[in-house]
Amino acid sequence: MSTDKGPRVSELLPNETWDALAKDPGSVLFDVRTKAEWGFVGTPDLSELGNKMHCIEWAQYPDMSVNPRFVAEVKEALGGATPSQLFFICRSGARSLRAAETVSNELNDAGHVCDCINVAEGFEGDLDPQKHRGGLNGWKARGLPWRQS
């Protein structure tokens, strides 16, 4: 979202994100994890809502270097449109925050008004005491629709 001080990124919990996506069918979710994560861990399933979701790597495996074409790929996925809300999700919310900030800055510089929103907790959530993800919090642990390929 744009302010006098420049773009900012807000955050919503997974359930809040689902509700926001349901209220705005034109909003888009970007899953910015790696191809391996999409294939082995799964992806959010928005088919019930009818919203668009795109999988675009923010950081590329194996060295996790930032995808130099990330913003260009986001713009290509949007096809020239600028929805009122763009959501970004990764494993735990860290990569997606950086991705959302980058897109927010780019859109702001181009004069577009769009809320970029990070999905706090991400798809798998935080590590539990046994150092496992997927059970403590996050999209999957909160019981939101997802699928595996």
C-alpha positions in Angstrom: 0.0 0.0 0.0 1.3 3.5 -0.7 1.7 6.2 1.8 3.5 9.6 1.8 6.5 7.7 3.1 6.5 5.2 0.2 5.1 1.7 -0.1 4.5 -0.5 2.8 3.6 -4.1 3.1 0.9 -5.3 5.5 0.6 -8.8 6.9 -2.4 -11.1 7.4 -2.6 -14.5 9.1 -3.5 -17.4 6.7 -7.2 -17.5 7.8 -7.4 -13.7 7.3 -5.8 -14.1 3.9 -8.4 -16.7 2.9 -11.2 -14.3 4.0 -9.7 -11.4 2.1 -9.3 -13.5 -1.0 -12.9 -14.6 -0.7 -14.1 -11.0 -0.5 -12.0 -9.8 -3.5 -12.2 -12.3 -6.4 -9.8 -10.1 -8.4 -7.0 -10.4 -5.9 -4.1 -12.7 -6.7 -1.9 -15.0 -4.5 1.8 -15.5 -5.4 3.5 -18.6 -3.9 7.1 -17.6 -4.0 8.7 -20.8 -2.7 10.9 -23.1 -4.9 9.8 -25.6 -7.4 10.9 -28.4 -5.1 8.7 -27.0 -2.3 5.6 -26.8 -4.6 6.2 -30.3 -5.7 7.0 -32.0 -2.4 5.1 -29.9 0.1 2.1 -28.7 -1.9 0.5 -25.4 -2.7 -2.6 -23.5 -1.5 -5.7 -24.5 -3.4 -7.9 -21.5 -4.3 -10.2 -23.4 -6.6 -13.1 -23.0 -4.2 -12.7 -19.2 -4.3 -11.9 -18.8 -8.0 -9.0 -16.5 -7.4 -5.8 -16.7 -9.4 -2.6 -18.1 -7.9 0.8 -18.1 -9.5 3.9 -19.9 -8.5 7.0 -17.8 -9.1 10.3 -18.5 -7.3 11.6 -15.6 -5.3 14.9 -17.4 -4.6 16.2 -20.2 -6.7 17.3 -23.5 -5.4 20.0 -24.7 -4.7 22.0 -21.5 -3.8 18.8 -19.6 -3.0 19.9 -16.6 -5.0 17.2 -14.0 -5.7 15.4 -14.6 -9.0 16.6 -11.6 -11.1 13.3 -11.9 -13.2 11.0 -12.1 -10.2 9.3 -8.7 -10.7 9.1 -9.2 -14.5 7.5 -12.6 -14.0 4.9 -11.1 -11.6 4.0 -8.5 -14.1 3.8 -11.1 -16.9 1.5 -13.2 -14.7 -0.7 -10.1 -14.1 -1.0 -9.5 -17.8 -0.9 -5.8 -17.5 -3.6 -5.6 -14.9 -3.1 -4.3 -11.4 -5.4 -5.9 -8.9 -6.3 -4.0 -5.7 -4.6 -6.7 -3.6 -1.6 -9.0 -4.2 -0.8 -11.6 -1.6 2.6 -13.3 -1.2 3.2 -16.6 0.6 6.3 -18.7 1.2 7.3 -21.4 3.8 7.2 -19.3 6.9 6.7 -15.7 5.8 10.2 -14.4 5.4 10.9 -14.7 1.7 7.4 -13.6 0.9 7.8 -10.5 2.9 10.9 -9.5 0.9 9.1 -10.4 -2.4 6.0 -8.3 -1.4 8.3 -5.3 -0.5 10.1 -5.6 -3.8 6.8 -5.7 -5.8 5.3 -2.9 -3.7 8.3 -0.7 -4.4 8.1 -1.5 -8.1 4.4 -0.8 -8.4 4.7 2.4 -6.3 7.5 3.7 -8.6 5.3 3.0 -11.6 2.4 5.0 -10.0 0.2 1.9 -9.5 -2.0 1.7 -6.4 -2.1 -1.9 -5.0 -1.9 -3.4 -1.5 0.9 -5.9 -1.3 0.2 -8.3 1.6 2.5 -10.9 3.2 0.9 -14.1 4.5 2.3 -14.3 8.0 3.3 -17.8 9.1 3.5 -18.9 5.5 2.5 -22.2 4.1 4.2 -24.5 6.6 4.6 -22.2 9.6 7.2 -22.0 12.3 9.3 -24.8 13.7 7.7 -26.7 16.6 9.8 -27.9 19.6 10.8 -31.0 17.6 12.1 -28.8 14.8 9.3 -29.8 12.4 7.1 -27.5 10.3 3.5 -27.9 9.3 1.8 -28.6 12.6 2.3 -25.4 14.7 0.8 -22.7 12.5 0.7 -21.7 8.8 -1.7 -22.3 5.9 -1.7 -26.1 6.2 -1.9 -26.3 10.0 -4.8 -23.9 10.0 -6.8 -26.3 7.9 -7.0 -24.2 4.7 -7.4 -25.9 1.3 -4.2 -27.1 -0.3 -3.1 -29.8 -2.7 -0.1 -31.7 -3.7 0.9 -32.4 -7.3 
